């Protein structure tokens, strides 16, 4: 989603984040938060892109991704790798910094 929104801005479909928000019917804060995910390390972004859109599966939420963005870079990559290698994209995956099996829904 973040890359799609970035493309909309780059191609001039929308001239500002505020226009993206109005055009998509979301808040400006949400646009900023989603686009902020592009600051994750390239490796983490690539792994997430390879997974497809994990949001509908419940495996990961935007809130969880925003938490991920607050971690040190090395932990961001490690967490995304562990998510991608999980046998099942379960909604019970650990939050960043927690061990698997310890998270609650």
N, C-alpha and C positions, 0 to 999 in steps of 0.2 A: 504494500500500500504506500509506504513512504517513497519508494522509488517511482511509483506511478504518479504521486502528487508532485514530486520533484520534476518529473518530465512535463507535467501540465504547466508548471511555472517556466521551465526552460524553453518550451515550445511557444510560450506566449498565450496559451489557452486562458490562463489567469495571469494578471500582472503583479499580484501580491498575495501574501498568505491570507489576508483578509478576504480577498476575492475568492480564493480557494474555499475558505470557510463558508462564505455565502453561497457559492455555487454548489457545494456538496451538502449544505445543510448541517454543518457541524460548527463548533465554536472555534474561535481563533486559537484559543489555548490548546485545543485538541490538535489542530494543524501543527502548531509549534511542537507539541509533544511527539507527534508521529514523525515529523521531519527531523526532529532531534535524534531519532533512532539511527539516522544515517551517519551519526558520529561514532557508532560502534566500529570496532576494528573491521577492516575489509574481510578478513577470514571469517569473522562471525557473521557478517552480512551475506557472504557467499554460502555459508552452511545453511543459514535461514532461507535463502533463495532456493537452494537445492531441495529443501523440504517442501517447497510449495507454500501455500498460505496456511500456517499452523493455527491461525485464530479460530476458524470454524470447528476444528477438531476438538477444541477445549484443551489441547496440550499446552498451550501457552496463551496468555492474555496480553493485551497492550499494557496493562498495569504491570505485569511481570516483566515485560520488555523494558519498561521505563525503569523498574528497579534494577534490571540488568545493566542499564546504561550508567548507573551510579557506582558500579563495581570497578575495581582496578582492571586494566586491559587484560592482563593475564587470566584473571578469573572470568572475565566475559567470554573469552575464547573457550576456556575449559568448560564452562557451563553450557554453552551452545553445542560444543562437541558431544557432551554427555547427553544432551537432549536428542541430538540427531542419531546417536547410537542406541538409544533406548529401544528395546524390542517392541514396545507399544507406546504410542504417544498418548499416555494416560493423563487425565486431568489431575492426577495425584502426584505429579512430578514435584520434586523438591523446589522450593523457592531458591533463588540465587543465594549461595552461602550456606544452605542447609544440606543435609544428607538426604538421599532418596529414601522414601518410605516414611519420612518424618513430617512431610507437608500435610496440611489439611486443606480441604477444599474451600 
